Amino acid sequence: MIKQLYSLIQFDESVKTMEAGADNIGLVPMQNGGVPAHRVPLDRVHKIFDECKKRGVNSVAIMLTNDPEEMLQLAEEVQANILHIAGDGYTATPEFRQRLKEVAPDTELMQAVLVDDESAIERAKAVDPFVDYILLDSGWHQIQELAQVV
């Protein structure tokens, strides 16, 4: 089982999470999109991802933006082990995968697929040939609904 913890913000909490046995640490680098409180300044992303590397923990850059150019720019900047596309308005393509390999050759690609109805299976199958990981996610829709209420 892979222990993956997401939306960490502070260096100290990230180190404690690594010490507790996390396999993957996920951060939301500064970007357009997503919940502003979860965004982490790039200097801190680098510090946490450097610590991940020292400890053998995978770094995950969570993309909440729907702009593929911004994703690729951030991928090149942070050089995470995994680029996680989690936004609700963009799905990776084979062309995106190719460009990712050009700017961050060692970065794997994870696509979140919202499980909102039966079509989630077909959407997951569509990206399966060119992504490294598929995350079936039932939580994004509820977060969006809560954000609209607040």
Secondary structure, 3 states (H helix, E strand, C coil): CCCEECCCCCHHHHHHHHHCCCCEEEEEECCCCCCHHHEECHHHHHHHHHHHHHHCCEEEEEECCCCHHHHHHHHHHHCCCEEEECCCCCCCCHHHHHHHHHHCCCCEEEEEEECCCCHHHHHHHHHCCCCCEEEEECCHHHHHHHHHHC
